[in-house]
Amino acid sequence: MLRWFQALMPREDKFFVLYSEHAAKIIEGAHALRRLLEGGDTVAQHASEISRVEMEADAITREVLLAVRRSFITPFDRSDVSGLSTALDDAIDQIQRTAKKISLFDISAFEPAMVQMGEVIVEAAELAGKMVSLLPDMREKNARIAALSVEMTRLEERVDELHDSGVKALYQAHRTNDPMAFVVGTEVYDHLEKVMDRLEDVASQISGIVIEHI
């Protein structure tokens, strides 16, 4: 009877599998966002792809939360288990919000700095995935996780620079002849910056977990 009961309980390693699946969805969404930012007549297609990925990520989040409720043993504090799941979910949600805003504005051409931000976002998403993959061996790999966290901060600073220079260029280009283009462009820049912020939140959450458990 005990063996049967234990078989129903989520194993500790199940959480790491779910985190890896969630991180993979973020990477997939980030790549789709980068392709969307190439513009042209495939913007709607990529926005739809991002919506699909976000829905699949939501299913993983629900599975994590269910596993937390069913588990006697979790890999770290329950609040941290849920917190990391929330951070991952917030990242893919923000990618989806960005794509939705672009679709609402019916934008099909993007500023060079926006495209560059998309490229950095892909780097950051893949970096977050690497950090997640190291969690099962966090005690042995804590130095590597710390180094990746530093790299995430560097990427976030790069996105901030691209945001500021991009908004400035928009203002200079449209302040007299097309203020609405400036408003819309600024909105896109702000959403892209938020994507990077949410990815940095994932790294911060992982770093906090490692600090508490080594």
C-alpha positions in Angstrom: 0.0 0.0 0.0 2.8 2.4 0.9 4.6 1.7 -2.4 1.3 2.4 -4.3 0.8 5.7 -2.4 4.4 6.8 -3.0 3.9 6.2 -6.7 1.1 8.7 -6.8 3.3 11.4 -5.2 5.3 13.6 -7.5 9.0 12.9 -7.2 11.4 15.7 -6.4 13.0 15.4 -9.9 9.6 16.0 -11.6 9.9 19.7 -10.7 13.2 20.0 -12.5 11.7 18.3 -15.6 8.8 20.8 -15.5 11.1 23.8 -15.1 13.1 22.6 -18.1 10.0 22.2 -20.2 8.9 25.7 -19.2 12.3 27.2 -20.0 12.1 25.5 -23.4 8.8 27.3 -24.1 10.4 30.6 -23.2 13.2 29.9 -25.6 10.7 28.9 -28.3 8.7 32.1 -27.7 11.8 34.3 -27.7 12.9 32.9 -31.1 9.4 33.5 -32.5 9.5 37.0 -31.2 12.8 37.6 -32.9 11.4 36.3 -36.2 8.3 38.5 -35.7 10.6 41.6 -35.4 12.0 40.9 -38.8 8.6 42.3 -40.0 6.9 41.7 -43.3 3.8 39.7 -43.9 4.6 36.9 -41.4 4.1 39.1 -38.3 0.6 37.6 -37.6 1.9 34.1 -38.1 4.6 34.5 -35.5 2.3 36.3 -33.1 -0.1 33.3 -33.4 2.9 31.0 -32.7 3.7 32.9 -29.6 0.1 32.6 -28.3 0.3 28.9 -28.8 3.5 28.6 -26.9 2.2 30.7 -24.1 -0.9 28.5 -23.7 1.4 25.4 -23.5 3.5 27.2 -20.9 0.4 27.9 -18.9 -0.4 24.2 -18.8 3.1 23.5 -17.4 2.6 26.2 -14.7 -0.7 24.5 -13.6 1.1 21.2 -13.4 3.8 22.6 -11.2 1.2 24.2 -8.8 -0.7 20.9 -8.7 2.6 19.0 -8.0 3.4 21.4 -5.1 0.0 20.6 -3.5 0.4 16.9 -3.9 4.1 16.6 -2.8 5.4 16.0 0.7 8.9 16.6 -0.5 9.9 19.4 -2.8 13.5 20.2 -4.1 13.5 23.5 -2.1 11.0 25.6 -0.1 7.5 25.5 -1.5 7.5 29.3 -1.8 10.6 29.1 -4.0 9.2 26.2 -6.1 6.1 28.4 -6.8 8.1 31.6 -7.1 10.4 30.2 -9.9 7.3 28.8 -11.7 5.7 32.2 -11.5 8.9 33.9 -12.8 9.1 31.6 -15.7 5.4 32.1 -16.5 5.8 35.9 -16.3 8.5 35.8 -18.9 6.5 33.9 -21.5 3.5 36.0 -20.6 5.4 39.2 -21.3 6.6 37.8 -24.7 2.9 37.1 -25.5 1.9 40.6 -24.4 4.5 42.2 -26.6 3.4 40.2 -29.6 -0.3 41.1 -28.9 0.5 44.8 -28.6 2.4 44.7 -31.9 -0.6 42.9 -33.5 -3.0 45.5 -32.1 -1.0 48.3 -33.6 -0.8 46.4 -36.9 3.0 47.0 -37.1 4.9 45.2 -39.8 8.2 47.1 -39.9 10.5 47.6 -36.9 13.4 49.8 -35.9 16.9 48.4 -36.0 17.2 48.7 -32.2 14.0 46.7 -31.8 15.5 43.9 -33.9 18.7 44.0 -31.8 16.7 43.9 -28.6 15.0 40.8 -30.0 18.4 39.2 -30.6 19.5 39.9 -27.0 16.2 38.5 -25.7 16.9 35.2 -27.4 20.4 35.2 -25.8 18.8 35.9 -22.4 16.1 33.2 -22.8 18.7 30.6 -23.7 20.9 31.7 -20.8 17.9 31.3 -18.4 17.4 27.8 -19.8 21.0 27.0 -19.0 20.5 28.2 -15.4 17.4 26.1 -15.0 19.3 23.0 -16.4 21.9 23.4 -13.6 19.4 23.5 -10.7 19.5 19.7 -10.0 23.2 20.1 -9.3 23.1 23.5 -7.8 25.5 22.8 -5.0 28.2 21.6 -7.4 27.4 24.1 -10.1 26.8 27.2 -8.0 29.8 29.0 -9.4 28.6 28.5 -12.9 25.1 29.6 -12.0 26.6 32.8 -10.4 28.6 33.5 -13.6 25.4 33.1 -15.8 23.6 35.5 -13.5 26.3 38.1 -14.0 26.0 37.5 -17.8 22.2 38.0 -17.5 22.8 41.4 -15.9 25.1 42.3 -18.7 22.4 41.5 -21.3 19.8 43.4 -19.3 22.1 46.5 -19.4 22.5 46.0 -23.1 18.8 46.0 -23.6 18.4 49.1 -21.5 21.0 50.9 -23.8 19.1 49.8 -26.9 15.8 50.9 -25.4 17.1 54.4 -24.6 19.0 55.0 -27.9 16.0 53.6 -29.8 13.5 55.9 -28.1 15.8 58.9 -28.6 16.1 58.1 -32.3 12.3 57.7 -32.6 11.8 61.1 -31.0 14.3 62.8 -33.2 12.7 61.2 -36.3 9.0 61.9 -35.5 8.8 64.7 -33.0 7.5 67.2 -35.7 5.9 65.1 -38.4 4.4 62.0 -36.8 4.0 62.0 -33.0 1.8 58.9 -33.1 4.7 56.9 -34.6 6.7 58.0 -31.6 4.0 56.9 -29.2 3.5 53.5 -30.8 7.2 52.9 -31.2 7.9 53.8 -27.6 5.2 51.3 -26.5 7.0 48.5 -28.4 10.3 49.4 -26.9 8.9 49.4 -23.4 7.3 46.0 -23.9 10.6 44.5 -25.2 12.4 46.0 -22.3 9.9 44.3 -19.9 10.6 40.9 -21.6 14.2 41.3 -20.6 13.3 42.4 -17.1 11.2 39.2 -16.7 14.0 37.1 -17.9 16.3 38.7 -15.4 13.7 38.0 -12.7 14.1 34.3 -13.6 17.8 34.5 -13.1 17.4 36.4 -9.8 14.9 33.8 -8.6 17.4 31.0 -9.4 20.3 32.8 -7.8 18.2 33.3 -4.6 17.4 29.6 -4.4 21.0 28.6 -4.8 22.1 31.1 -2.1 19.6 29.6 0.3 20.5 25.9 -0.4 24.3 25.8 -0.6 
